[in-house]
């Protein structure tokens, strides 16, 4: 980055003019593009700018030029979000949440700086829970009361009004002025202010959002939502719940069982499915081990759990252990070192990963994507096809490679992860429609074949028993 055009000043990037700043950001953009192309693995799909952001992104550069600023301040959370992100509270697009502020007087540059910040909005009542445990049980309460940590974790989940959520800085900042309204009108004590938070749907009722500026606050709307949701009464109830639980823990009474956790149905099913894949016994349209193993195949786990569930990281694979595995694994030898998965494009080295037993595995599988010619894919692509098919109530081979690429993102030596739940459900619906149409076509063809064969039967003579009527045979087991 050219220092004469722009330079870092603390957490900001400053230039003399807007065009100098834009030129410096474009130089950074070119450098990032060069690094991405150098390091891009073969299986990576799409463009980096579709998933992350930064001072180098087209969105940022357009905003800098449009707002005519000479400085830029952009935090890591903002850079971690895709450029198409929308604030879940104010519903503004990402570039509309950027606001400007004047540069401090002691800085030589004159003008304004663009501030692009995303922050985590959380319920401050979490602090009351922590304070209550510390005050009643002492500073070393987690050590002195072994069961208290799990009680505190579950209690926190039960009494907080919302989960931490990433929002734009303006939405998070709006809570402060709203609390000042309550301070003036309701005369709340400091403890209430410290431990009270508005949820996103409540903040949305009292802000007026405009592009590239902080929100305007409606005092009347603040009071309306505060009174309608009876916040004073609810706060007293939540504090009473926490105080009661802490007192019971101190007396050695708590509702948390001392029994160590055991696997639930989803964990057992996940391990079971991995075992089936490892032994080549995965479910298909004409085979299910469940039918041979159990008298009841009732659904006991959610087939769509994978959509929302984040894939577990399986751990880094060192070059030495990867080479040793590839040299000794017979499937790897059959595929050859130049093989790559035709679905995710990962090399054979990138497709290796650790299984549930923490040992390396490859386990390629032969599939027929969309009913096409057989192809050998990695176990993660096979699992991905299986998951989409199960959710769509279709066969595995009804799923195409394009479906898998659309739903999942790929990484070396790791299971595929879902890009987004909304995208996954859209593809599942599409696969379901496509499979249903294919089944309808096949059934129509079979019915036509059956009708033709029945038409060629000899006429039944009078007095012939219907049990002796000849039926067509040999049509692939149709009858």
N, C-alpha and C positions, 0 to 999 in steps of 0.2 A: 504494500500500500504506500502511495507516494506521500511522504511526510510534508512536502511543501503544499499539498492540497488540503490535507486534513490530518489530525493527530488525536490520540487518546488524551483525554483530560479527566482523570479519575474514572468514573463509570460512564463517561460520555465520550462521544466522538465528535469533534468540532472542526469546522472549516471557516474560511473567511466569507464565502458566498455559498448560495444554494447549489450553483453549478459545480463549484469545487467539491462540495460534499457528495453530490451525485457522481461525479467522476471518480472519487475515491471509493465509493460503494460499488461502482461498476468494476473497478480494478479488483476489489475483493471478490466480486461475483466471478470474474474470470479465473481467479486463483482457486476458488472453491470448485468450479467446474473442472479445472485441470486435475485437482486432487481426486475428485469423485471418479473421473474416468480412469485414473491410474489405479485406483483401489477397488473399482467395481468388480465383484465376483460374477461369474457367468450366470448364476441363477437369479441375480437381482433384476427385478422388473420395474418398469415405470421410471419416473423422474424423482430425484430427491426432493425437489420443490413441491411435489404433491403431498409430502408427508411432514415436512418440517419447514421452518422459517428462519430468518436471520437478517442481519444488516445487508446481506447480499441479495436478498430475494426481490423479484420484480414487484411484489406487493409493497415492500418497504420503500424501494426506490421511487415508485410512483407517488406514494404518500409524501415523501420528503419533497419531491418537486411540486406537488399540488399545494402543500402547506407552506411552501417557501421558507423553510427553516434552514439554519446553518449548523445545527447540532442534532445528534440522535442519541437517545438512551434507550436500550432494549435489553430486557432481562432474559434469563435462561428459560423460564417457563414459557415466555412468549415464543422464543426460538424453538421450543419443543413441540409447539402446536402447529398443525397444518395451516396453510395460508387460507383455506376455506373455512376455518373455525368461526363459529358464531357464539357470542357470549350467551350462556344459557339464562342469564337474568334479564338483561335489557334487550336481548335479541338483535344487537347491532352486529354488522359484519366486522371482521377483524380490523380492516383498515379504518373503519369508522370509530373504533375505540381508541385510536391514537389521539392524544391531546397535546397541546403545546404549552410551554411555559417560558418566561423570559430568562435569559442567561444572567447569572449573578453579576453584580456590579464589579467585583474584583477580577472578572475574567476579561481578557483583552477583546475577544470577539463581541460584536454587537448583534442583536437579533434574538430569535427564539429557537428553542430546542424541542424536537418531537420526542415524546415519551411513549414508548410502546411497552407496556407492562401487563402481564397477566399474574394474578395472585390467587392464593387459595383462601376461600371464604369458609370459615368453620364456626361451629357453635362454641361460644366462650364458656358455656356451662361445663365443658370438659374440665376447665380450670377449677370449678367448684368441686367436682368429684375428686380431683387430685388433692385439693386443699383439705377436704373433709377427711380423707384417709391419712394424710400427713398429720393433721392436727389431732386426731383421735388416737392413732396407732403409733405415732412417733416417726422420726425421719427415716428409720430403717424398717418400716412396716412390711415391705416386700420380703425382707429376710426373716423378720420375727414372726410373721403370720404367713406361712407357706401358701395357704389357699386364697389369701387375700388378692393376689395379683389377678387370678382368673375371675374372681368375683368382681373386682374393679373393672376388668375389661368388658365383661358382659353387662355390668350395670351401666357403664358409660354408653354402650350401644343402645341400651333400653331407654335412657333418660335424655339423650341428646335429640334435638328436634330435626336435625338433618345431617347428612354426611358431608365431609369436606368436599368442596366443589371449586373448580377453577373458574374464575370470572374475570372480567376486565377490572382494572384498578378503580375506575369511576364507580362501579357498583359496590365494590368493597368499601370504598371511601364514603359512600352515601350513608352508611350506617352511623357514622360519627355524628353528622349534623342531625340525623333523626333522633339519636339518643339525647342530644342537647335539647331538642324540642320536648322530650319527655321530662328531662331534668327541670325545665322551666315550668311546665304545665302540671306535672304530677308530683313534683318534689320527691323524686326517687332517691334512695340512699345510694352511696357509692358502691356498695356491694352488689346491688341490683344492676347498676350500669356495668360493672366489671364482668359479671357472669351472664348477662343477657345478650342475645343476638337475634336479629331478624333473619328469617329464612328467605330464600330467593323469591318465592311467590309473594312474600310480604313486601320486600324491597320494591318489587316491580309495581306495586300499587301506589307508591308515593313518590316515584321518580318521574321526571320528564326527560327522556333521553334525546339528545341532539347529536349529530355527528361531530366527532373530534373536539369534544368539550366535556367537562364534568357535568353531572346531572343536576337539574334543578329539583328542589325538594318541596313537596306540598305538605305544610304543617297539618292541615286539616286531614289529609289522607293518612298521615302518620298516626294521629290520634284515633282515627276511625278503625284502622286495622288493629291497633293496640287494645282498644276497648272491645271490639267485636270478638277477638280471639282470647279475651280475658287473660291477658298475659300475667297480671299480678297473681291471680288465683292459680294459674298453671305453674308459675315459678315457685310458689309456696309448696305446692304438691310435689314438685320434682325435688326440691331441697329436703322435704320431709322423707321422701323415699330413700334418698342417699343417706341421710342422717340415721335412719332406722337400720339400713343394711350395715353401715359402719359400726353402729353400736352392737349389733348381733355378732359381727366378725370379732370384735374386741372381746366378746363374751364366749367366743369359741363356737358360736352357732352360725351356720351359713348354709345356703341352699346348693352350693356347688359340690357335687360328688367328688370324693377323693379317688374314684376309680379312673385309671388312666384311659385316655381316649382310644377307641378301637375303630377300625375302618367302617365307614358308612356304605350305603348301597352304591353310590356313585363311584367311590374309590374301588370297591370290589369289582364293579362292572368294568372299570377302566383297566384294571389288572387282567381281568378275564379276557377282554378283547385283545389286549397285547399278546397274551398267551396263544390265543387262536391264530393271530397273525404269524407268530413265531413258528407255529407248527403247520401253517398253510391250511387252517381249518376255518377261515373267516366265512361269515354267512354270505350266501349268494341266493339267486332266484330259485335254484334247484337243490340247495343244501342248507341245513341248519343243524349244528351239533346239538342245539337246545332240544330239538325234537327227538333226538336219540338219547338225551341225558336226563330230561325232566318230564314229569307227567303233566306239568302245567307251565305254559310259557307266557303267563300273564305279565304285562309290563310292570316292572318294579322300579325302574329308574327313568328319568326324563331323557328321551332321545335327543332333545335339543339343548342339553346342559352345556355342550361344547361351544355353543354360540356365544354365550356370555362369559364362559370360564376362560381365564387367562392360562395359556399353555405353560407348564412348569419348565423352567430351564434345567437342562440335564447335565450341564457342566462342560468345561473346555476339554478338547481332545488334543493332547500333545502330539507333536509330529512323530516322536519315537514310538509311542504306543499305537498310533495310526498305521505306521509302516509295518509294525509287527503284526497287527491284526490283518492287514491286507495281504501279507505274505503267507498267512496260515489259514485264512478263511476260504473254504472251497468255493463258495458262491462268488466271492470277489475274484477268484482266479478264473471262474467261468465267464464272468462279465468282462474282465480285462481292465487294465489301468486307464484306458482311454474312454471307458463308458461314462456316460452322464445320463441322469434321469430325463426322459423325454418330456416330462410334465413340468417339473420345477427347474430343470436345467442345471441342477447341482452336480458337480463332479462326484466320482466315487469316493474321493477323500472327504468332500463336504457332506455326503449323505450318511456317513458313519455317525452314530451317536450312542449315548449310553441308554440302556433300558432300565426297567424298574429295579433290576438287581445291580445296577451301576456297572455292568460289564458292556463292552462295546458290541454293537450289532449293526448289521446292514439289512438282512432279510428282504431282498428285492422280491417283487410280486409281479405276476403276469396278469394284465388287465386288458379289457377290450373297451376303450373309452368311446362312449356313444355307440357301442356295437360294432366298432371298426376292427381292423386287424389287431391281433394280440401284440402288446408291447410290454416290456419289462420296466417297472417303475420302482422307486424307493419305497420303503415301508410307510413313510410319512405321507406320500401322495396317495398310496393305497388306503391308508387310514382316513385321509381327508375325503376321498371318494366315498368311502363307507359311511362316513358321518353325514355327508350331504344326502346320500341315498336314503339312509334310515330316516332322516328328518322329512324327506320328500315322499316317503312311502314308495320308494322306487327301488330298482335293482342297482347294484354298484356300477354295472356297465352302462346304465342309463346316463351316468355322469361323464362329462367330457373334460379334457384337460383345461379347456378354456374356463369351465365352471370353477375348477380348483384354483386356477391362477387368479380369478376374479375375487374369490372369497378369502384366500390365504396369502400371507406374506411368508417368504422363505428366508432362512438363515443357515449358515454352515453349522453342522453338528448339533442342531436343535430341532425339536418338533415344529411343524408349521403352526403359525398363530393366526387367528381370525383378524382380518383387517378391521371390520366393523360389524356389529350385530345387524344393523339395518341392511347392509350389503349382503350378508349371509342369508337373511330371510328372503330377500328379493330373488337371489339365485335359487334357493330351495323351492320357492313357489314356481319359478320358471322350469326347474327340473321336474317338479311334480306334474305340471301341465304337459310337458313334453312326453314324460313316461306314460301318462294317462292316454294321450293321443296315440302313442305307439301301441299300447295295449288294445285300444279300441280298433285300430287298423288290423292288428294281428287277429283279434277275435272275429272280425268281419271276414278276413281271409279264410280262417279255419271253418267258419260257418258255411262259406261258399264251397270249400272243398268237401265238407260233409254232405252238403246238399247235392253236389255233383255225384258223389259216390252212392248216395241213397237212390238217386235217379237211375243209376246203372244196375241196380239190383234186379234180379229176376222177379216177376210178379208172384205174389203169394197165391198158391192154389187153394181152392175152397177146401176147408177142413184142415188146413195146415195150422199147427199150433204156433202161436206167436212166439213161443220160446225157441222155435226152430228156425226163425227167420235169420238168414245170414247177415252179419254185420260187416262193414268194411274193416279191414285190418291193416296193420303195417304203417300207418300214418304217423310215425314218430311217437307212438304211444298216446295218440289223441283219444283213443277209445279204450 
